[in-house]
Amino acid sequence: MGKAASIVCIGGANVDRKARLLAPFQLGTSHPVTATQTAGGVARNVAENLGRLAQPVSLVSAVGDDHDGQWLIDVTSRYVNTSFIVRTPKTNTGTYTAVLDERGEMVLALAGMAIYHPEPRRPPLPRVSVSGG
């Protein structure tokens, strides 16, 4: 039997955060919450699930040269080849933050995804070449 082809996932790798209110939402005030943080991003999630199924998978993505980026690489590398993830200096790793009401319904969501949409003044992300072998 020939060698199995590697799978390559290309796309986002983000830090997902959820804050669930412990009391009804009131505009203009602080709220007690329970908070969680998980590794996210559609491509990263698909890659991890394939890796958990013992499939040879690599992820091509970009993270910031920050604590969140290192954390994502660390947790993702348990199941995925992360050598194609680019660490981008002076840029924050992508984040998705959802604020949920006490029933679990979304009140507000914030997508900090500037890393995937470079400003014209910023140099473009380096090109990555992936080849089988």
C-alpha positions in Angstrom: 0.0 0.0 0.0 1.4 3.5 -0.9 2.0 6.2 1.6 -1.1 8.2 2.5 -1.3 11.7 1.2 -0.9 14.5 3.8 -3.8 16.8 4.5 -3.3 20.5 4.5 -5.7 22.9 6.1 -5.4 26.6 5.2 -7.2 29.3 7.2 -7.7 30.8 10.6 -6.2 29.9 14.0 -7.8 32.0 16.7 -8.3 32.3 20.4 -12.0 31.9 21.2 -13.3 33.4 24.4 -16.8 33.2 25.9 -18.1 35.3 28.8 -21.5 34.2 30.2 -23.4 36.7 32.3 -24.4 35.5 35.7 -27.2 38.1 35.9 -29.4 39.9 33.3 -27.6 42.3 31.0 -27.9 46.0 31.8 -26.3 48.6 29.5 -23.6 50.8 31.0 -22.5 48.6 33.9 -20.1 45.8 34.8 -21.4 42.3 35.0 -20.1 39.2 36.8 -19.4 36.4 34.3 -18.0 32.9 34.0 -15.3 32.9 31.2 -13.7 30.3 29.1 -11.0 30.2 26.5 -10.5 27.6 23.8 -8.4 27.2 20.6 -10.5 28.1 17.6 -10.6 29.0 14.0 -12.3 26.9 11.4 -9.2 25.6 9.7 -7.4 25.0 13.0 -10.5 23.1 14.4 -10.7 20.9 11.2 -7.0 20.2 11.4 -7.1 19.2 15.0 -10.1 16.9 14.5 -8.4 15.2 11.6 -5.2 14.8 13.7 -7.3 13.3 16.5 -8.4 10.7 14.0 -4.7 9.9 13.4 -4.7 11.6 9.9 -1.4 13.3 8.8 -2.4 16.9 8.8 -0.6 20.3 8.5 -2.0 23.7 9.2 -1.1 26.8 7.2 -2.1 29.9 9.2 -0.8 33.1 10.8 -0.7 34.0 14.5 0.8 37.0 16.2 4.2 37.0 17.8 2.5 37.1 21.2 1.4 34.9 24.1 -1.9 33.9 22.5 0.0 32.8 19.3 2.4 30.6 21.2 -0.4 29.1 23.2 -2.3 28.2 20.0 0.7 26.6 18.5 1.4 24.6 21.7 -2.2 23.2 22.0 -2.5 22.6 18.2 0.8 20.9 17.8 -0.4 17.9 19.9 -2.3 16.7 16.8 -1.2 18.9 13.9 2.0 19.8 12.1 2.2 23.5 12.9 5.5 24.2 11.2 3.6 26.2 8.5 2.1 28.6 11.0 3.7 32.1 10.4 4.4 34.1 13.6 3.7 37.7 12.5 5.5 40.4 14.6 3.7 43.5 15.8 0.4 41.9 15.2 -2.1 40.3 17.6 -3.3 36.8 17.2 -6.8 36.6 16.0 -9.5 36.4 18.7 -13.2 35.9 18.8 -15.0 37.0 21.9 -18.7 36.2 22.6 -20.7 37.7 25.4 -23.6 35.5 26.3 -26.6 36.4 28.5 -27.5 34.3 31.5 -29.5 31.9 29.3 -26.6 31.4 26.9 -27.9 33.6 24.1 -25.4 35.9 22.4 -25.5 39.5 23.4 -22.4 40.7 21.6 -19.6 39.2 19.6 -16.2 40.7 18.8 -13.9 39.5 16.1 -10.3 40.8 16.4 -9.1 39.4 13.0 -6.9 42.2 11.7 -4.0 39.7 11.3 -5.9 38.3 8.3 -6.5 41.7 6.7 -3.2 43.5 6.7 -3.3 47.3 6.3 -1.8 48.6 3.1 1.2 50.1 4.9 2.1 46.8 6.5 4.1 44.3 4.4 2.1 41.3 3.2 2.4 38.0 5.1 5.2 35.8 3.8 4.3 33.2 1.2 4.4 29.6 2.4 5.1 26.7 0.0 3.8 23.3 0.9 4.8 20.2 -1.0 4.2 16.5 -0.4 7.0 14.1 0.1 
